[in-house]
Amino acid sequence: MRPLFLFFLLLSSAAFGQAGYQIDFVVKGWKDTTVNLGYYMGEGTYLKDTARVSSKGAFRFDGKQKLPQGVYFLVMNKTKLFDIVIGEQQLFRMETSADDPIRNMVVTGDVDNKIFFDNLRHNGERHQEAEPFIKILNDSTLTPDQKKEAAEAFNRVNDKVVAYQNQLVDQYPKTVTARVLKAMRPLKSPELPKRADGKPDSSYLLKYYREHFFDDFDLADDALLRLPRPFYAEKIKEYLERLYAPQPDTIIRAIHLMVAKANKNPETYKFLVWNCLYNYQNPEIMGLDAVYVRLYDEYFASGEMDYWIDKKLKQNVKTYADRLRLSLIGNTAPNLIMQDENLQPRSMYDIKKKYTVLFIFDPDCGHCRQETPKLVEFYNKNKVKLDVEVFAVSVDTSMKKMRDFIKEFKMTCITVNGPRTYVGHHQKLYDAETTPSLYVIDNKRKIIGKKLPVEKLEEFLTRYESFQKQGAPPSKTQ
């Protein structure tokens, strides 16, 4: 019975050994140096382990805890050498040579890295095959007809690459290599159904893309976070920007759909929510900062993200969200009552124009000095035409600086001194940490525009007028 017991003991020891990682390398041409194992995360790279290379090129990376799956790389003297994949099997051996590590790589004990390097070699061979055709296709002296044969030949080579990778995906679906190749497949366009009048139903295409965008991309697979290219973040961005209208409620609903897929894995859940929060911290589309506020309220203030975020970072997110929420598009604009150059109180709510432009500036700010002449020109041209008044707030305590500024730029609009206030500091009422800051307010005291460049004001209000007549909001671009 003892030999049988020993046999099972050895099996158990081998099984328990899988808890960590051990990757043995031999690289001919390397000796007596140090090499690091690094990994990708989003747009960054990080070091995970260090090994000393022997005189014969042998070294080992090992640890008691398994490595998170994804694409890793070897780096020496701050130079990235080649990538490897880390999948389920983390006890294996790799042998190659320094002169051509990819072509000469031999993997023992790990199917994932074997097919990873097989695919790299196959891609290299197909690229060589395609080079003559690429040269013809890039030749600007040739006509499309002269390039036709080369284009067909190139497509045949590309079909070989796609067929080879599809075979790997089908044969080894659980490997990191296959999951990455699958995730990078382009979404195929469906055949459009017919409408009642017999014409193709083009509206079906958008619905199809929304429903099938992540068919091959598993949002709960954290290995897809660790790629040489930030493909996970790019996928999120493409989904939100190409398939949904740039409106806060619409974007939030789309994010919820992604969260429902990603939250099966705490790591992808964290990354997706944080990535979306970051993307809408300072959005290019005016009004989408409301998405940041909603994300904070739903995922951070609620405690959903407490499993990873520390108190200091959470407070920073809160502070920024609370600053943004002061003056979101659609909010009622808080009143400002401050002293003008004659020390008389002026209330923004006393303005009876159709539109009010709130312009918060610093007399010593270089950018403010560039923007103010444009604002004066806009005001003189449009105060009657667009029925608009400007309420300019100087943030400096000096009345002399404000008066000199008014005189220098020939400002005839309402200009007041921010610190001489009857309603509290303007930064507690508006998000205006940087100067100049500009807001557009309608006669119902609603904020309809914010942080616009002055040169876009006339265009914005003209379009706003047009869309109001049509009963729809304008496109809000900063």
Helices and strands as residue ranges (DSSP letters): H 2-17, E 21-28, E 33-41, E 44-53, E 58-63, E 70-76, E 79-86, E 91-97, E 106-108, H 111-137, H 144-171, H 176-183, H 203-212, G 222-225, H 231-243, H 248-262, H 266-279, H 289-295, I 296-300, H 311-325, E 337-340, E 345-347, G 348-350, E 355-361, H 366-382, E 388-394, H 399-409, E 414-421, G 426-428, E 437-442, E 447-450, G 454-456, H 457-470
